[in-house]
Amino acid sequence: MTESDELIVAIRAKAPGETVVLRVRTGEQERDVRVVLDEATSE
């Protein structure tokens, strides 16, 4: 994904508690990061 809107749509299609893998690119390097989704809380 190259646009932040694409990421938002993809994340909203998942449920809290699901694990997603994000591939992060910094310059020429890439790495995979596992993220467990949580519910948003309002404060």
LINWO-V581161 format. One line per field, one symbol per residue. ss: DSSP state (A for helix, B for strand, O for the rest). psi: psi as a letter, one per 20 degrees, with the letter a starting at -180 (. if undefined). burial: 1 if it has 9 or more other C-alpha atoms within 8 Angstrom, else 0. A space follows every 50 residues. Layout:
BEGIN
ss=???
psi=???
burial=???
END
This chain:
BEGIN
ss=OOOAAAAAAAAAOOOOOOBBBBBBBBOOBBBBBBBBOOOOOOO
psi=qiqhhggggghiirqpiqpqppoppodiqqqpppppqrqpqp.
burial=0000011000000000000000000000000000011000000
END
